Every structure is written in structure tokens, then in C-alpha cells.
Amino acid sequence: MSDLSVNICGIDFANPLIAASGTFGYGSEYSPLFDTSCFGGICSKGLTLDPKPGNKGTRLQECAAGLINSIGLENPGIPHFIENELPQMLKLKPVSIANLSGSSIETYTKGAELLEKTAVQMIELNISCPNVKAGGMAFGLDCKTAAEVTAAVRAKTTKPLIVKLSPNAADISAIALSVAEAGADAVSMINTVQALAINIESGKPVFDNIFAGYSGPAVKPIALRMVYQTAKAFSQLPEAKRKPIIGLGGIASWQDAVEFIMAGASALQIGTATFANPLCAQQILEGLDAFMARKNYKKISDFCGCALQL
């Protein structure tokens, strides 16, 4: 077999596949279905300092080549996670990553302080959350606020910090450069794309919040483009300042995985595809291994970023 292992921010992963936040619970939920060690890492459900009940009304809507969700970050809160879910998560073989969300700098930093005291190996910072002090605009849509929350969390934790970027920003590469400068060790991209569904019988939006997040195969070309642009932007920096990119957005096959790696992603997250095919991670790894053997690639880094026109 090829060497599928990768090292992200000093943490060793058995392979480049990570279960994306919000699609895999805390890992143990899928254990009865298949061996979760097929993933190199598992991202927890989005966590906030205090429990959140989530959104009312319809939460999921299937559509052509994807899924629209309006879950609303329902979660039991970080203290409950630390006491109840994290111990089970840490027993699994994949790297444990806590996805940290918040509505203000204060809630982010207090959450980071709690996670810092645990054995969770990495933190993924979700900056697509609405900043309540800025009228509800997501932190990740503006370079200044993205850098501000990243720097604040960076000051509260020594753990490797991944910042998850929103595709709804006007210039995602600029956001990536801003958070890298502010202390991010890596970026993951992309989060869901803002979307709308309308009930044609009632003539009203399907979701109570009107807009919701679109994921699945249809967003893959968009995510791939953004990963490519960001990898190219990082390549212009001095080598010491470059950050690894974890690519996600519509990955459902080994061919998708290869494209993202060639565009500059050092690791990958699998999300919506797991709902449609719980065994997709195993199948992606098998296909990736066969592809690497056919191409005589010994490790992922042999072809990571090879498509970049530098």
C-alpha cells in the first residue's frame, strides 16, 4: 500500500480523511455501522460555550446534487461535551478535533480556555457564526473580524488551531491570509454555501431563517476553486508562513479527493457524502491508494499542489 499518512500542524494522521463537523456526531454514533478508524480524524459537532437548542421548523431539505441544512448549531455545550462525549471520542483511533463556535469574542475565548484543559488534539474554529455585536454578520466575512477572533482564541490555547472559512466571503483567500497572520496553524475550506428553498404550495421559504447552508456534490467545483486560489496565495508567502489547507465541499469519490490534493489540500474532510453512503470514506481510501500506486506516488505530498500554476 501507498503511504497515506499526513502530518498537519505537527499531528500525525493515519490518512488524509477527516469526518467533517456536523456530519459525524462525535464518532461513536457511526461505530455500529463501520470501523471509524477508516478516518484519519474526526471533527466534533459544532460546539458553543452554552447549550443551543438549534433552529425551529424545517432543518433539512434535499435538493439536486446536495442538501440544504438549517440546524442552527444545536449542541449540548462545551462543558457537557468535555464530560460526556469527549472521553468516548478520545477512545477512537482517529485524531480528535473539537469544532469551536461562538457568537462573540468572549464566548469563543471562554470555550477555547475550557478545551485547552482537555486531551482533545486540535481545535477547528468556525468563524461562519453570526457576530451578535456586529449585527449578526459572520466573523468570517471580513478580514478584520476574522483576524480578531483568531488572535483572541490563539491567545487562549496552545493546541493546533484550524480556522474554518466561509465561501460567502467576498475574497476567501484574503480571509485565509488574515487568519494565518493572526495565528491560525491551518485553514479548512469551505463551509456551506448560503442557499434558499421555497415551498411552492405555500409560496413561502422552506426554512424559518429563510437562508440556509448548501452542501454536497454541487458545491465541489466552487470549493475546489477556492482551495486552489488560497493555496496559490499561500505559495507566494515565505515558506515559514505558509499554512496547510484542509479541503472540503462536495467530496464524494476518490477522484474528488485527488483533485483537492492536486489543488493544494494537504488533508480532506468528508461530510454530506457520508449521509448518502456511510462507506464512502473506505471507498475513497481504496481508490486513492490504487491511484497512487498506478502513478507511483509514494506519499500524499508527492502530488499535493501539483496543479498549481505558479
N, C-alpha and C positions, 0 to 999 in steps of 0.2 A: 504493500500500500504506500501511497504518497504520504508525505508528512503534512498533515492538515492542521497542525498546531500553529497557534499565533500567540504573540505576546502584545498585549495592549496596556500601555502605561505601567509596565513592569509586572503585570498579572498574566500568568500563563493560562491559556485556554486550550483545551484538547482539540478544538476545531473552531472555525470562524463563525459558527451559527449561534445566535443568541435569541431566545424566545422574547419577543417584544412585549413591552409593558402593556397591561390591559387586555392581553390576549391569552395569557397562560396562568392567570391567578398567581399563586406563589410556588408553582411547580408540582406540589404534591397532588393537586387536583387531577393531573393528567397521568399520574403514576399507574393507576389501574389499567390504562389503555395501552401504554407502551413504555419502554425504558427511556426515562427522561435524560439519561446520560448521553443520548444522541446529540444533545445540545452542548455547546461549549460553555454557555452561560444562560442565566435566566434573569430577566428583569421583572421585578415585582410589579403588581398593580400600582398605579399612581397613588402615592401616599401624601396625606396632608397632616398637619400638626394635630388637628382635632378631627373627630369623625365627620364624614359627609354623607348625607342620605342620597345624593345624586339627583338627577333631574326627574321631574314628573312627566307623565304622559308617555307617548311612544319613545322608545330608546334606540331601536334598531330598524333599519329599512334596507332590505336587499334591493339591489339595482344592477343594471347591466355591468358585468365585469367588476363588481365590488360590493361594498357595504357602507352604508351611512350610519354613524352612531352618534347618539346624544346621551351618553351615560352620565356625564356630569361628575366624574371623579369620585364616584361612590367608593368609600373605603372606611375601615374601622378606626383610622387614626394611627399615627406613628407609635404611641405608647402600646396600644393593643397589638400592633404588628410585631413590635420587638418582643413582647411577652409570649405571644401565641403563635404567630406564623413563622417568624424568623428562625426559631430553633429547628423546625421541620425543614425549612428551606436550606439551612446550612448542612443538613444531613445528606442532601442530594449531591451528586458528583459535580454538576456544573458550577461555574463561578456564580456567586450570589450578588446581584446588583439591586440596590434599592432605588426606585424611581421617586424622587422628591418633588412635590408640587406645593404651591402656596398661593396666597392672594395678596401678600405684602412682603417686603423685605424681612420684617420681623418674624413672620410665620415660617419663611424659608430658613432663616438662620437658626431659629429655635429647633426646627426639625433636624437640621444638619447637626446641631450640638448633640441631640439625642442619638442620632445614627452613628456619630463619631465614637461613641462609647461602646458600640456593638462590634461583633465579628463580621458584619457584612463587608464584602471585599471592595465594592465600588459603589459610587453614588451617581445616578443619572439625574441631572437637573432638568426638569420640564419647565421651560420658560414660555410655553404656549398658554400658561394660565393667565386669567384676567387680573391686572393690577388694579385693585379696588381704589387705590389712592390716585390713580391716573384715569379715572372714569371708565374703568373696565377694559382698557386696551391691553392686550397681551404684552408681557415683558419682552418677548422675543421679536416684536415687530420693529423695534427701534434699537439702534446700536448703543445708545447711551444707557437705556434701562436694562438691556441685555447684559452689558458690561457691569452695571451697578449690582445687579442681583448675583452675577457670577462671582464678582470680587467679594461680596458680603459672605457668600457661602464658602468660598475658598478660605476665608479667614477663620472659619469655624471648623474646618475638617482637614485632616492630613490624608484622607483617603483619596485615591484617584477619582477625579471629577470629570464626568462626561456631561456635556451640555447638549440637550436635545433641541434641535432647531425647527422652527415653523416654516413651511413652504409659503405661508401667507405674507411673509415679509417682502418688501419691495426688492431687496437685494440680499439674498441669503448668504452669499459669500462675504459681504461686508459684515453681517452679523457674526459669522464664523470667525473672522479676523478679530473682531471686537472682543468676543468672549475668550479667544485664545490669549489675547494680550492681557485680559483681566484675570487669568489664572486657570482656565479650563485645560485639562490634560488631553481631552479628546472631544470630538463632536459626533453626535448621532443625527442622521437626517435621512428622510424627512418625517415629520409628524403628519397628521391627517390634513387633507386639503378642505378648505371651507366649501360647503355644498348646501343644496336646498332640494327638498322633495315636497310636492304638492299633492294633496288628496283631491282627485278630480271630481269625486262625488260631493264633497263638502265645499270644495273651492277654497280650502284653507291649507296652510303649510302643515305638513305631517308632524313636525316637531314643535313643542311648546316654545322652544327658544328660537324657532324659525330656521336658523342656520345650524349645521352640524358638521361632523368630520367624515370625509370620504376617504376610504382606503381600499386596497385591493389591486388586481392586475392593471386596471385602467390608469392608475397613477404612476406606474413603473417608469414610463419614458420621461415623465416630469422629474421624478426622484433621481433618475439616472443622470439627467442633465444637470441637476443641482449638485450632485456629488462630484461630477466631472468639473464643473465650474469652481467649486470650493477646493478640490484637490489641486487644480491649476493655480488658484490664488495662493494656497499654502506653499506650492512649489517655488514661488517667487521669493519666499522668505528665506533667511539664513537657515541652514539645516537644523540648528538647535531650537528654532522657534516653530518648526512645523509640527502639526498635530495629526494623530491618526483619525481617520474618518470611519465611523460605523454606518454603513449604508442600509437603508430600509425604505420600503414603499413598494408594495406590489410584487415582492419576490415570491415566486411560487414554484420555480423549477431550477435545476442545476444550471441551465443556460442563463437564467436571470442572474444567478449568483456569480457566474463567470463575468457577465457584463459589468456588474457593480465593482468587482475586484479590478477588472481592467480599467474602469473609470477612476480608480484610486481608493476604493474602500478596502481597509485592512481587515474588517470583520463585517458581519451582516446580521440584521435582525429579521426574524420571520414572524409575521403577525396574523393577518387575516387569512392567509393560506392554510393555517393550522385548523381553522374552523371548517373549511371545506374538505381538508384532507389531513387528519391528525398524523399521518405517517409521512408528510411531505419533507420534514427535516431529514429523516433517514434516507429518503429517496434523493434529496439534494446532495447529501454527503456521498452517496454511492456514485451519482453521476459526476460530481466534482472530482472524486478520486479517479474515476475512469478517464475523464478528460485530461487530468494532469499526467496520468501515465501515458496516454496517447501522445501528448505534446512534450513529454519528457521534462515536465516541470517537477522539481523535487519538493518545493515548498511554495506556499501562497505568495510570498514576496517575489518569487521569480517572475510573476506576471502582474503583480499589483501596480496599477497605473500605467500599464504598457500602452494604453490607447491615448494617453495624454499627448497632445501636440505641443511640445514645449519650445 
